[in-house]
């Protein structure tokens, strides 16, 4: 199945490959992580902070695109990096509740324009977060407005491009401690998507295409 065409069949196929929306804590064991390609770079922290991101699939000219942001240059962490809308979970909040709230706060996407599809594979970041990616379909008619305190730019990238393993680059950088860190990256229209964002998207690709689902 190709994610290029935004059809009812494609939607159903994507949903079948996702975990259902369940009020449960995300499980770190078996999660994808920033450490998957890095070998001796390190291991995840034992005490992880729950967070969620929204993988918003927008129908554009019969194909899907993914909503992405460039983080504000004034933020203390991950300044100017490409990100999926999301953030830390509040106490008592569901993973999808966090994803929808953060998307509304960051880019003005109203929750009533999003049809939730399910949960993708949890992802552990090098900064100590356990992210639950929430996948949702965004219907036509929405408007967006970036929160200038958090978001410098909003853009879309074709879902088909992001789900094509030929576009999944592997890069290496040296950490401040001198250790080598390898990570996934995807470059589209001169935008360098890397780190946890690329890792979450790579994990979604592996979930969609790594095993057949009837």
C-alpha positions in Angstrom: 0.0 0.0 0.0 1.3 3.4 -0.9 0.7 6.4 1.4 0.7 8.8 -1.7 -3.0 8.7 -2.3 -5.5 10.0 0.2 -8.2 7.5 -0.1 -10.6 5.7 2.3 -8.6 2.5 1.6 -5.3 4.2 2.6 -6.8 5.6 5.7 -8.1 2.2 6.8 -4.7 0.6 6.0 -2.9 3.2 8.2 -5.3 2.8 11.1 -4.9 -1.0 11.0 -1.1 -0.6 11.5 -1.5 1.6 14.6 -2.2 0.9 18.2 -5.7 1.8 19.4 -6.4 4.8 21.5 -6.1 3.4 25.1 -5.7 5.2 28.4 -2.4 3.5 29.3 1.1 4.7 30.1 3.4 4.4 27.1 5.9 1.5 27.6 9.6 2.3 27.1 10.7 -1.3 26.6 11.0 -2.0 22.9 10.5 1.7 21.9 12.5 3.3 19.2 15.0 5.8 20.4 17.7 8.4 19.8 20.2 5.6 20.7 19.2 3.1 18.0 22.0 3.9 15.6 24.6 5.2 18.1 26.1 2.1 19.5 28.2 3.2 22.5 26.8 6.7 22.5 24.7 5.9 25.6 21.6 4.4 27.0 18.2 6.0 27.8 17.5 7.4 31.3 15.6 5.2 33.7 13.2 8.1 34.7 11.5 9.4 31.5 9.1 12.2 31.2 5.9 11.4 29.2 5.2 13.5 26.1 3.2 13.3 22.9 3.4 14.6 19.4 0.8 14.9 16.7 1.6 13.3 13.3 -1.1 15.3 11.4 -1.9 13.8 8.0 -3.4 16.5 5.8 -5.2 15.7 2.6 -3.7 17.7 -0.3 -4.6 17.1 -4.0 -5.4 13.4 -3.3 -2.2 12.8 -1.3 -1.2 13.3 2.3 1.2 15.8 3.7 2.6 16.0 7.3 2.3 19.2 9.4 5.7 20.3 10.7 7.1 23.3 12.4 10.4 25.1 12.8 11.0 25.9 16.5 11.4 29.5 17.6 15.0 30.9 17.7 14.2 32.1 21.2 13.6 28.7 22.8 16.2 27.4 25.2 16.3 23.9 23.7 16.3 22.6 20.1 16.4 26.1 18.8 15.4 26.4 15.2 15.0 22.6 14.7 12.2 21.0 12.7 9.5 19.4 15.0 6.1 17.8 15.1 3.6 19.7 17.2 3.8 18.3 20.7 5.2 18.5 24.2 5.1 17.3 27.8 2.0 15.5 29.1 0.1 17.2 31.9 -1.0 15.1 34.9 -4.2 13.1 34.1 -4.0 13.9 30.4 -4.3 11.2 27.7 -1.5 11.0 25.1 -3.9 12.1 22.4 -5.2 14.9 24.6 -1.7 16.2 24.9 -1.0 16.0 21.2 -4.3 17.9 20.3 -3.7 20.5 23.0 -0.1 21.2 22.0 -1.1 21.4 18.3 -3.7 23.9 19.1 -1.4 25.9 21.4 1.6 25.9 18.9 0.0 26.3 15.5 -3.7 27.0 16.2 -5.0 23.7 14.8 -8.5 23.2 16.3 -9.0 19.6 17.6 -12.4 19.3 15.8 -10.6 19.3 12.5 -8.6 16.2 13.5 -9.9 12.6 13.3 -7.6 10.5 15.5 -6.3 7.3 13.8 -4.2 5.7 16.6 -0.9 5.5 18.3 2.5 4.9 16.6 5.5 3.3 18.3 6.7 5.1 21.5 10.0 7.0 21.1 12.7 7.7 23.7 14.8 10.9 23.3 18.3 11.6 24.4 16.9 14.4 26.6 14.8 12.0 28.7 11.4 12.1 27.1 9.2 9.1 26.3 7.1 10.3 23.3 3.8 8.8 22.2 3.2 9.7 18.6 -0.5 10.3 17.9 -1.5 10.0 14.2 -4.6 11.9 13.0 -6.2 12.9 9.7 -6.9 16.6 9.2 -10.0 17.6 7.2 -10.2 20.6 4.9 -11.1 24.0 6.2 -8.7 24.5 9.0 -6.6 27.6 9.6 -3.2 27.8 11.3 -1.6 30.6 13.3 1.9 30.0 14.8 2.5 30.8 18.5 5.5 33.2 18.1 6.9 32.1 21.5 7.3 28.5 20.3 7.1 28.4 16.5 9.0 30.3 13.8 7.4 28.6 10.8 4.7 26.1 9.8 5.1 24.0 6.7 4.0 20.6 5.2 6.1 17.8 3.8 4.7 15.1 1.5 3.9 11.9 3.5 5.0 9.8 0.6 8.5 11.4 0.7 8.8 10.8 4.5 7.7 7.2 4.2 10.2 6.4 1.4 13.3 4.7 2.9 15.4 6.1 0.0 15.0 9.5 1.7 16.1 8.3 5.2 19.7 9.4 5.6 22.0 8.4 8.4 24.2 11.1 9.8 26.9 11.3 12.5 27.8 14.1 14.9 30.1 14.4 17.8 28.4 14.9 21.2 29.9 17.5 23.6 31.4 14.6 25.5 33.3 13.5 22.4 31.1 10.5 21.7 29.8 9.8 18.2 26.0 10.0 17.7 24.3 8.6 14.6 20.8 9.6 13.7 18.2 9.6 10.9 17.6 12.6 8.8 15.4 13.6 5.9 16.0 16.6 3.7 13.1 18.2 1.7 13.1 21.6 0.1 16.3 22.5 1.9 14.7 21.7 5.3 16.8 19.3 7.4 14.5 17.1 9.5 16.6 15.2 12.0 16.8 13.9 15.5 13.7 12.8 17.4 11.4 14.1 14.6 13.1 12.0 12.0 13.3 9.1 14.4 9.5 9.2 15.1 8.8 9.3 11.3 11.3 6.4 10.7 9.5 4.4 13.4 6.2 5.1 11.8 7.6 3.9 8.4 8.8 0.7 10.1 5.4 0.1 11.7 3.6 0.6 8.4 5.9 -1.4 6.2 7.8 -3.7 8.6 5.1 -6.3 9.0 2.0 -7.2 7.0 -1.3 -6.5 8.6 -4.5 -8.1 7.1 
